[in-house]
């Protein structure tokens, strides 16, 4: 067995030697993605023997060292990029991840804050800084950074995810439904998507059954139009409530004061005859998986039309539509 492993290593080295440098980098990254860290290291080292100043490969190797829990080596490599003019967001991210892994919160916080001076609109760095505060049990600081990340980088999904779960836990149900629905439009087919759909459904129940107190005029206008109900919140009922909301929102011209991409999309789907299918997709499984399957089976044309739309578009938000004040 040992002889076979040795032979395989020799063959891998021979294969590596025969590859162009760009292919070596690609091979190393693929091995890293597959979790074969030792062979990825072997290929990177071969590459560095020929191209010791390959910056892109060095950055990937720094991440590989982090994955291998060789934090000191990863820090040693990553540090030299921070003061370069060509520094990237991911350089701060990788170095900070190493500091967090070592429990070096002071240097990590300092690093991320300096990174945000360099990249003030980086949703990634706001997420990383918030994550540091979560680890350090500073949740008020964490939510400040998730919110700021949403404000300056509205198309980065992670800040919406964490803000949604935070607001659900702290009973701020208004922003749970807003940020949660935005999140599932940005990240539509993951485990987190299903988790957030259930969270949004629960928040709607709290709002429509119990009511919540608005904190600003935007929240007040939305909540007034949503109203309340004592009926069971099926996907059908939620679709009806949300249809009425969208019609009234634009009829009353609230969109002129509060331009909001999420509501624009809801209106578009309503105009295109896909809003019921969208609401079934959003709430159906969370409400009742069997009822959802029955709806799809009975409405295949409508369900497939929405599915094709959902899979063929990229949901994009714009800056300047941030209405949270609390």
Phi, psi and omega per residue, in radians:
X1 nan -0.749 3.135
X2 -1.098 -0.663 3.131
X3 -1.133 -0.689 3.124
X4 -1.115 -0.753 3.111
X5 -1.104 -0.712 3.118
X6 -1.087 -0.731 3.122
X7 -1.101 -0.736 3.123
X8 -1.086 -0.699 3.112
X9 -1.120 -0.727 3.118
X10 -1.082 -0.772 3.138
X11 -1.106 -0.675 3.112
X12 -1.114 -0.758 3.125
X13 -1.081 -0.740 3.134
X14 -1.103 -0.700 3.104
X15 -1.118 -0.739 3.141
X16 -1.089 -0.755 -3.108
X17 -1.048 -0.616 -3.057
X18 -1.399 -0.170 -3.041
X19 -1.533 2.539 2.947
X20 -1.096 2.808 -3.059
X21 -1.110 -0.672 3.137
X22 -1.115 -0.628 3.106
X23 -1.216 -0.601 3.094
X24 -1.067 -0.770 3.136
X25 -1.085 -0.781 3.128
X26 -1.090 -0.742 3.126
X27 -1.078 -0.771 -3.137
X28 -1.082 -0.748 3.135
X29 -1.140 -0.710 3.120
X30 -1.115 -0.727 3.099
X31 -1.099 -0.672 3.126
X32 -1.126 -0.769 3.124
X33 -1.089 -0.643 -3.141
X34 -1.320 -0.138 3.140
X35 1.525 0.158 3.119
X36 -1.588 1.290 -2.984
X37 -1.184 -0.618 -3.091
X38 -1.176 -0.798 3.123
X39 -1.243 -0.547 3.038
X40 -1.081 -0.731 3.095
X41 -1.069 -0.747 3.123
X42 -1.020 -0.786 -3.114
X43 -1.210 -0.741 3.087
X44 -1.023 -0.780 -3.124
X45 -1.093 -0.656 3.077
X46 -1.120 -0.735 3.115
X47 -1.086 -0.778 -3.111
X48 -1.190 -0.408 3.066
X49 -1.139 -0.439 -3.138
X50 -1.823 -0.661 -3.115
X51 -2.221 1.319 -3.075
X52 -1.151 -0.326 -3.093
X53 -1.849 0.390 3.090
X54 -1.296 1.721 -2.999
X55 -1.120 -0.792 -3.115
X56 -1.048 -0.715 3.131
X57 -1.198 -0.660 3.113
X58 -1.079 -0.703 3.140
X59 -1.152 -0.705 3.088
X60 -1.173 -0.617 3.118
X61 -1.177 -0.630 3.078
X62 -1.057 -0.700 3.102
X63 -1.196 -0.656 3.079
X64 -1.052 -0.749 3.117
X65 -1.078 -0.669 3.065
X66 -1.068 -0.800 3.140
X67 -1.073 -0.568 3.125
X68 -1.432 -0.008 -3.104
X69 1.163 0.383 3.017
X70 -1.597 1.235 -2.981
X71 -1.134 -0.677 -3.126
X72 -1.087 -0.735 3.124
X73 -1.155 -0.745 3.133
X74 -1.095 -0.723 3.101
X75 -1.111 -0.765 3.137
X76 -0.998 -0.747 -3.135
X77 -1.273 -0.794 -3.016
X78 -1.188 -0.624 -3.058
X79 -1.009 -0.628 -3.035
X80 -1.239 -0.244 3.133
X81 -1.568 -0.330 -2.986
X82 -1.119 -0.646 -3.099
X83 -1.612 0.072 3.130
X84 -1.410 2.636 3.093
X85 -1.122 -0.464 -3.107
X86 -1.555 0.238 -3.108
X87 -1.003 2.502 -3.131
X88 -2.066 2.854 3.086
X89 -0.962 -0.731 -3.067
X90 -1.145 -0.395 3.089
X91 -1.164 -0.768 3.054
X92 -1.124 -0.701 -3.103
X93 -1.082 -0.847 -3.082
X94 -1.177 -0.764 3.124
X95 -1.100 -0.736 3.125
X96 -1.118 -0.651 3.106
X97 -1.083 -0.633 3.081
X98 -1.169 -0.759 3.109
X99 -1.063 -0.753 3.118
X100 -1.079 -0.737 -3.124
X101 -1.098 -0.534 3.122
X102 -1.534 -0.085 -3.098
X103 1.349 0.306 -3.126
X104 -1.576 1.269 -3.022
X105 -1.205 -0.591 -3.097
X106 -1.096 -0.896 3.141
X107 -1.185 -0.577 3.141
X108 -1.141 -0.810 3.123
X109 -1.073 -0.780 3.125
X110 -1.057 -0.739 -3.133
X111 -1.096 -0.878 -3.099
X112 -1.114 -0.669 3.122
X113 -1.142 -0.669 3.075
X114 -1.188 -0.616 3.078
X115 -1.112 -0.632 3.139
X116 -1.304 -0.358 2.974
X117 -1.204 -0.714 3.137
X118 -1.295 -0.682 -3.108
X119 -2.219 1.322 -3.017
X120 -1.178 -0.248 -3.136
X121 -1.920 0.507 -3.083
X122 -1.602 1.811 3.049
X123 -1.080 -0.589 3.128
X124 -1.049 -0.841 -3.085
X125 -1.230 -0.570 3.050
X126 -1.147 -0.658 3.066
X127 -1.099 -0.789 -3.112
X128 -1.121 -0.719 3.123
X129 -1.156 -0.714 3.091
X130 -1.090 -0.710 3.115
X131 -1.066 -0.688 3.076
X132 -1.037 -0.770 -3.131
X133 -1.174 -0.569 3.061
X134 -1.111 -0.819 3.129
X135 -1.060 -0.652 -3.115
X136 -1.515 0.169 3.085
X137 1.039 0.706 3.080
X138 -2.054 1.184 -3.021
X139 -1.101 -0.647 3.078
X140 -1.032 -0.626 3.084
X141 -1.245 -0.612 3.137
X142 -1.080 -0.863 -3.078
X143 -1.169 -0.562 3.067
X144 -1.008 -0.713 -3.095
X145 -1.370 -0.601 3.021
X146 -1.076 -0.760 3.132
X147 -1.093 -0.771 -3.139
X148 -1.127 -0.674 3.085
X149 -1.073 -0.704 3.090
X150 -1.114 -0.729 -3.096
X151 -1.132 -0.790 -3.007
X152 -1.607 -0.373 -3.099
X153 -2.389 1.229 -2.936
X154 -1.201 -0.175 3.141
X155 -1.739 0.097 3.095
X156 -1.619 2.059 -2.933
X157 -1.300 -0.489 -2.970
X158 -1.056 -0.658 -3.131
X159 -1.136 -0.618 3.065
X160 -1.126 -0.740 -3.119
X161 -1.045 -0.922 -3.075
X162 -1.181 -0.651 3.094
X163 -1.128 -0.703 3.107
X164 -1.032 -0.852 -3.101
X165 -1.191 -0.625 3.098
X166 -1.128 -0.829 -3.099
X167 -1.188 -0.574 3.045
X168 -1.095 -0.770 -3.117
X169 -1.188 -0.538 -3.105
X170 -1.732 0.169 3.022
X171 1.160 0.521 2.982
X172 -1.674 1.420 -2.928
X173 -1.308 -0.429 3.121
X174 -1.064 -0.918 -3.098
X175 -1.325 -0.286 2.987
X176 -1.103 -0.804 -3.111
X177 -1.256 -0.614 -3.111
X178 -1.229 -0.971 -3.088
X179 -1.217 -0.563 3.115
X180 -1.139 -0.762 -3.139
X181 -1.194 -0.656 3.062
X182 -1.076 -0.758 -3.117
X183 -1.014 -0.828 -3.062
X184 -1.220 -0.288 3.013
X185 -1.443 -0.477 3.068
X186 -1.449 -0.617 -3.123
X187 -2.280 1.614 -2.859
X188 -1.698 -0.214 -3.011
X189 -2.443 0.946 3.100
X190 -2.266 3.030 3.058
X191 -1.044 -0.670 -3.140
X192 -1.125 -0.559 3.120
X193 -1.021 -0.851 3.140
X194 -1.098 -0.693 3.120
X195 -1.071 -0.785 -3.096
X196 -1.240 -0.627 3.081
X197 -0.996 -0.786 3.110
X198 -1.121 -0.675 3.129
X199 -1.132 -0.733 3.116
X200 -1.134 -0.725 3.095
X201 -1.035 -0.809 3.130
X202 -1.071 -0.675 3.135
X203 -1.176 -0.676 3.070
X204 -1.060 -0.691 3.111
X205 -1.061 -0.746 3.136
X206 -1.114 -0.759 -3.102
X207 -1.173 -0.831 -3.017
X208 -1.401 -0.477 3.116
X209 -1.561 -0.744 -2.995
X210 -1.858 -0.473 -3.078
X211 1.446 2.658 3.074
X212 -2.373 2.764 -3.128
X213 -1.600 2.171 3.128
X214 -1.257 2.646 -3.137
X215 -1.878 -0.196 3.085
X216 -2.721 3.117 -3.043
X217 -1.164 -0.630 3.114
X218 -1.058 -0.871 3.119
X219 -1.058 -0.718 -3.116
X220 -1.062 -0.798 -3.120
X221 -1.136 -0.736 3.141
X222 -1.125 -0.838 -3.089
X223 -1.148 -0.644 3.107
X224 -1.068 -0.703 -3.117
X225 -1.347 -0.527 3.079
X226 -1.185 -0.657 3.112
X227 1.234 -2.575 -3.113
X228 -2.535 2.975 3.109
X229 -2.723 2.742 2.998
X230 -1.999 -0.013 -3.119
X231 -1.382 2.767 3.074
X232 -1.098 2.353 -3.073
X233 -1.566 1.420 2.983
X234 -1.423 2.968 3.066
X235 -1.082 -0.630 3.088
X236 -1.065 -0.823 -3.091
X237 -1.154 -0.730 3.112
X238 -1.114 -0.669 3.099
X239 -1.095 -0.709 3.123
X240 -1.142 -0.776 3.130
X241 -1.085 -0.777 -3.086
X242 -1.287 -0.527 3.049
X243 -1.120 -0.826 3.106
X244 -1.052 -0.709 3.130
X245 -1.042 -0.868 -3.077
X246 -1.125 -0.746 3.115
X247 -1.036 -0.769 -3.124
X248 -1.265 -0.607 -3.141
X249 -1.029 -0.786 -3.114
X250 -1.447 -0.570 3.075
X251 -1.085 -0.696 3.139
X252 -1.477 0.033 3.071
X253 1.081 0.505 3.051
X254 -1.126 -0.432 3.136
X255 -1.128 -0.402 3.131
X256 -1.254 -0.530 3.096
X257 -1.578 -0.642 -3.079
X258 -2.167 1.351 3.050
X259 -1.124 2.222 -3.018
X260 -2.557 2.068 -3.031
X261 -1.047 -0.668 -3.126
X262 -1.067 -0.768 -3.136
X263 -1.231 -0.600 3.070
X264 -1.061 -0.702 3.126
X265 -1.161 -0.731 3.121
X266 -1.037 -0.732 3.117
X267 -1.118 -0.746 3.112
X268 -1.035 -0.809 -3.139
X269 -1.098 -0.638 3.099
X270 -1.135 -0.776 -3.138
X271 -1.142 -0.557 -3.102
X272 -1.576 0.075 3.111
X273 1.294 0.441 -3.107
X274 -2.049 0.081 -3.025
X275 -1.223 -0.667 3.085
X276 -1.081 -0.763 3.131
X277 -1.115 -0.676 3.108
X278 -1.095 -0.781 3.135
X279 -1.177 -0.599 3.039
X280 -1.123 -0.754 3.095
X281 -1.086 -0.695 -3.071
X282 -1.279 -0.734 -3.003
X283 -2.000 -0.379 -2.914
X284 -0.942 -0.942 -3.101
X285 -1.151 -0.679 -3.139
X286 -1.124 -0.608 3.131
X287 -1.320 -0.918 -3.084
X288 -2.903 1.836 -3.096
X289 -0.997 -0.642 -3.126
X290 -1.192 -0.781 3.096
X291 -1.073 -0.672 3.129
X292 -1.113 -0.789 3.110
X293 -1.064 -0.726 3.117
X294 -1.095 -0.687 3.118
X295 -1.123 -0.804 3.133
X296 -1.048 -0.793 -3.136
X297 -1.066 -0.609 -3.103
X298 -1.508 -0.208 -3.068
X299 -2.360 0.881 -3.026
X300 -1.067 -0.710 -3.120
X301 -1.099 -0.838 3.141
X302 -1.137 -0.748 -3.137
X303 -1.124 -0.741 -3.131
X304 -1.227 -0.618 3.090
X305 -1.061 -0.805 3.124
X306 -1.171 -0.715 -3.135
X307 -1.034 -0.767 3.118
X308 -1.105 -0.717 3.090
X309 -1.093 -0.826 -3.074
X310 -1.091 -0.715 -3.092
X311 -1.404 -0.284 -3.060
X312 -1.815 0.052 -3.120
X313 -2.176 2.854 3.033
X314 -2.061 2.084 -3.140
X315 -1.324 2.106 -3.088
X316 -2.117 2.347 3.049
X317 -1.897 2.895 3.113
X318 -2.144 2.727 3.090
X319 -1.271 2.824 3.103
X320 1.590 0.113 3.114
X321 -2.068 0.760 -3.120
X322 -1.833 1.960 -3.002
X323 -2.014 0.241 3.138
X324 -1.545 2.249 -3.129
X325 -2.034 -0.224 -3.086
X326 -1.769 nan nan
